């Protein structure tokens, strides 16, 4: 048992074999007690180190895979345009007078020849009656002049009339004939004024509001006068849009190509190029028409040429002035592979798809994109027919990662519908299903 060192001891209490600098250091009993306590607590702690918990393996992420949809497609160019009436007329009065009647309902459809406005016809009827009186007056003078000529021709050989008398009678007869012709023209003019007192519709179509109401003085037509109303035809109807130079060249090449071995088309009207139209708020392009006109030169400032399509408008769905989306087919139909737009990724400008091989490993496919059809994008290069690509869950996959593929089917509307695997089926992808038919 260890005892407190005495002044005569010359060894260290912790090491009794070696003196410290030839002298012995004295230690207080409490100090030694704490050293032993700490040592007794630390040694068991060092021996009770627990085992680390085992890590649980993360299952492969689940993704939806499907082969590209294969179907026949036709490329289209889309433009913006505006609808215009085939015929548009600003109705003006041809005579000056007071408006006594308005005969149409504003905004209604009217027929050609319908009386729209009536102007007080009494002044014009009075002018017509006066003109007819002038005709009767000169006809009477002509009768007298012809009688004088006949009489002087009979009396002149007998010396009962002079040559001057005969010449005067002949001149009076000619004057009367000319005056009758002028008077009859005045009758026709006055009759037109009476007719023009009723302002009729020059075309059939939809009429605007009346700009002049009953009781107002209406002036004769002129560039400075405001129209009484306007009329626009409704069926058929035009749509105007601008085509860029690149598309124009393609269309011209198609026109030069003989159809079915026949002669090449001379102009766009004969080519009967189909064109589709959709309004704002309408799905797709439900209205069908044909291109019937292209301008004769390209606008050098914009690099475009104006083109016009004509559409049937029996249901009056198309109104002049509306904004329209226009689609024109380009080239011939061809077989294409399509995938949903959300299945396509972008890597620094490069478009790509993620394919899944037979070992359920994700592979990178750089692709070249084509046009968009019903929310499906044409894949021109990069994938093979029947190859399974990730159509849903692309954010959970990366090249080289093992995934759990779940079969789906790409529909014509761009959605990926899930396909339930049969009972007992393996996890690996199976063969591609039959492609959906185009609608």
Buried (B, 14 or more C-beta within 10 A) or exposed (E): EEEEBEEEBEEBBEEEEEBEEEEBEEBEEEEEEEEEEEEEEEEEEEEEEEEEEEEEEEEBBEBBBBBBBBBEBBBBBBBEBBBBBBEEBBBBBBBBBEBBEBBBEEEEBBEEEBBBBBBBBEBBBEBBEEBBEBBEBBBEBBEEBBEBBEBBEEBBEEEEBEEEBBEBBBEBBEBBBEBBEBBBEBBEEBBBBBBBBBBBBEBBBBBBEBEBEEEEEBBEBEEEBEBBBBBBBBBBBBBBBBBBEEBBEBBEEBBEEEEEEEEEBEEBBEBEBEBBBBBEEEEEBEBEBBBBBBBEEBEEEEEBBBBBBBBEBEEEBBBBEBEBBBBBBBEEEEEBBBBBEBBBBEEEEEBBBBBBEEEBBBBBBEBEBBBBBBBBBBBEEBBEEEBBBBBBBBEBBEEEBEBBBBBBBBBBEBBBBEBEBEEEEEEEBEEBBEBBEBE
